[in-house]
Structure formats: C-alpha cells, structure tokens
C-alpha cells in the first residue's frame, strides 16, 4: 500500500494582500487580517490551511473567532462561510484576469 502524498498548502502573498484590502465580513472595518479557515481536513493540527481558505476579519473579530471557536462565532453572526470564501476567490480571479 502506497502512502498518500502530503498535500502542500497553496500560498500566495498577492492573494493575502487582496484579502487584507477587503472590509471585515462582520463589521465592515477597513483594517483587516486574513483569517485562515479550517474546513474539513484542510490544514490540520498546527498547520495553516491553504491561503484560498481565507476571509477578511478586523483584529477584534479575528481574536474573537479564535477565542470563541469557529462554530460559535459563525452561528452568533449568522455567517455563511461557503458563500464568503467562494465570493472572495471569485472576485480575486476576476480582478487578476481583467488586467
């Protein structure tokens, strides 16, 4: 039996910069950080998921998501993470292909 090759997370400084240019998904604050969202088995213990699994959050909400936990955070703000993630990637791809 052959072991599965380890998945290398996709990294992109340009994409993270794009995420940081967006407003916070919760409050609309302009200064944001890229929050790496762990969905399914993307990431893992002590391993950051690929950069395309990022959403923009202000410092306050970024700290809150880590302190409360992802499920509680998403439920309390009624965030649909799938729509937000795919919207971010879609808008970024439009931006870089329209050049």
TASUL-V262717 format. One record per residue. N is the residue number from 1. RES is the residue in one letter. PSI is psi in radians with two decimals (NA if undefined). OMEGA is omega in degrees with one decimal (999 if undefined). D_CENTER is the distance of its C-alpha to the mean C-alpha in whole Angstrom. Layout:
# TASUL-V262717
n=N res=RES psi=PSI omega=OMEGA d_center=D_CENTER
n=N res=RES psi=PSI omega=OMEGA d_center=D_CENTER
This chain:
# TASUL-V262717
n=1 res=X psi=2.21 omega=179.7 d_center=34
n=2 res=X psi=2.32 omega=176.7 d_center=32
n=3 res=X psi=2.57 omega=177.2 d_center=29
n=4 res=X psi=2.37 omega=176.3 d_center=26
n=5 res=X psi=2.52 omega=179.0 d_center=24
n=6 res=X psi=2.37 omega=178.5 d_center=21
n=7 res=X psi=2.19 omega=175.9 d_center=18
n=8 res=X psi=2.16 omega=179.7 d_center=17
n=9 res=X psi=2.48 omega=177.4 d_center=13
n=10 res=X psi=2.31 omega=179.2 d_center=12
n=11 res=X psi=2.38 omega=178.7 d_center=12
n=12 res=X psi=1.91 omega=176.8 d_center=12
n=13 res=X psi=-0.67 omega=-179.9 d_center=13
n=14 res=X psi=-0.71 omega=179.7 d_center=14
n=15 res=X psi=-0.73 omega=178.0 d_center=10
n=16 res=X psi=-0.68 omega=175.7 d_center=9
n=17 res=X psi=-0.72 omega=177.7 d_center=12
n=18 res=X psi=-0.80 omega=179.3 d_center=11
n=19 res=X psi=-0.76 omega=-178.8 d_center=8
n=20 res=X psi=-0.32 omega=176.6 d_center=10
n=21 res=X psi=-0.27 omega=-177.5 d_center=13
n=22 res=X psi=2.82 omega=177.3 d_center=12
n=23 res=X psi=2.76 omega=178.7 d_center=13
n=24 res=X psi=2.32 omega=-179.4 d_center=11
n=25 res=X psi=-0.36 omega=-176.3 d_center=11
n=26 res=X psi=-0.89 omega=-171.2 d_center=13
n=27 res=X psi=-0.18 omega=180.0 d_center=16
n=28 res=X psi=0.11 omega=177.1 d_center=16
n=29 res=X psi=2.48 omega=-178.0 d_center=16
n=30 res=X psi=-0.60 omega=-179.0 d_center=16
n=31 res=X psi=1.95 omega=-175.9 d_center=15
n=32 res=X psi=2.90 omega=175.2 d_center=12
n=33 res=X psi=2.73 omega=177.6 d_center=9
n=34 res=X psi=2.01 omega=176.9 d_center=6
n=35 res=X psi=2.10 omega=177.4 d_center=5
n=36 res=X psi=2.06 omega=-176.9 d_center=4
n=37 res=X psi=2.22 omega=177.4 d_center=5
n=38 res=X psi=1.96 omega=179.7 d_center=8
n=39 res=X psi=2.36 omega=-175.7 d_center=10
n=40 res=X psi=-2.24 omega=-179.5 d_center=13
n=41 res=X psi=0.41 omega=174.3 d_center=14
n=42 res=X psi=2.20 omega=-174.5 d_center=11
n=43 res=X psi=-2.13 omega=-178.9 d_center=12
n=44 res=X psi=-3.01 omega=-179.6 d_center=15
n=45 res=X psi=2.19 omega=177.9 d_center=17
n=46 res=X psi=0.44 omega=179.9 d_center=16
n=47 res=X psi=2.16 omega=-178.2 d_center=14
n=48 res=X psi=2.37 omega=177.1 d_center=10
n=49 res=X psi=2.98 omega=176.8 d_center=9
n=50 res=X psi=2.68 omega=-176.5 d_center=9
n=51 res=X psi=-0.42 omega=179.6 d_center=7
n=52 res=X psi=-0.05 omega=174.7 d_center=6
n=53 res=X psi=0.58 omega=-177.5 d_center=4
n=54 res=X psi=2.60 omega=171.8 d_center=1
n=55 res=X psi=2.63 omega=178.7 d_center=3
n=56 res=X psi=2.20 omega=175.4 d_center=7
n=57 res=X psi=2.50 omega=173.8 d_center=9
n=58 res=X psi=2.93 omega=-177.0 d_center=12
n=59 res=X psi=-0.74 omega=-179.2 d_center=14
n=60 res=X psi=-0.84 omega=-178.6 d_center=16
n=61 res=X psi=-0.51 omega=176.1 d_center=13
n=62 res=X psi=-0.77 omega=176.7 d_center=11
n=63 res=X psi=-0.71 omega=-178.3 d_center=14
n=64 res=X psi=-0.73 omega=-178.7 d_center=15
n=65 res=X psi=-0.60 omega=178.0 d_center=12
n=66 res=X psi=-0.59 omega=-178.9 d_center=13
n=67 res=X psi=-0.72 omega=-178.4 d_center=17
n=68 res=X psi=-0.58 omega=-171.2 d_center=17
n=69 res=X psi=2.60 omega=-173.1 d_center=15
n=70 res=X psi=-0.87 omega=-176.0 d_center=12
n=71 res=X psi=-0.80 omega=-180.0 d_center=15
n=72 res=X psi=-0.75 omega=179.8 d_center=17
n=73 res=X psi=-0.92 omega=-178.2 d_center=14
n=74 res=X psi=-0.70 omega=-179.2 d_center=13
n=75 res=X psi=-0.74 omega=-176.5 d_center=17
n=76 res=X psi=-0.52 omega=180.0 d_center=18
n=77 res=X psi=0.03 omega=-179.2 d_center=16
n=78 res=X psi=0.86 omega=-179.6 d_center=16
n=79 res=X psi=2.32 omega=172.6 d_center=13
n=80 res=X psi=1.66 omega=-171.9 d_center=12
n=81 res=X psi=-0.59 omega=-179.0 d_center=9
n=82 res=X psi=-0.82 omega=179.4 d_center=10
n=83 res=X psi=-0.78 omega=-178.7 d_center=12
n=84 res=X psi=-0.78 omega=180.0 d_center=9
n=85 res=X psi=-0.84 omega=-177.1 d_center=7
n=86 res=X psi=-0.54 omega=175.0 d_center=10
n=87 res=X psi=-0.77 omega=179.7 d_center=11
n=88 res=X psi=-0.85 omega=-178.5 d_center=9
n=89 res=X psi=-0.78 omega=-179.1 d_center=10
n=90 res=X psi=-0.82 omega=179.9 d_center=13
n=91 res=X psi=-0.65 omega=177.9 d_center=14
n=92 res=X psi=-0.77 omega=-179.6 d_center=13
n=93 res=X psi=-0.67 omega=175.3 d_center=15
n=94 res=X psi=-0.77 omega=-178.1 d_center=18
n=95 res=X psi=-0.79 omega=-175.4 d_center=18
n=96 res=X psi=-0.38 omega=179.3 d_center=18
n=97 res=X psi=-0.27 omega=178.8 d_center=21
n=98 res=X psi=-0.05 omega=-177.9 d_center=23
n=99 res=X psi=NA omega=999 d_center=24
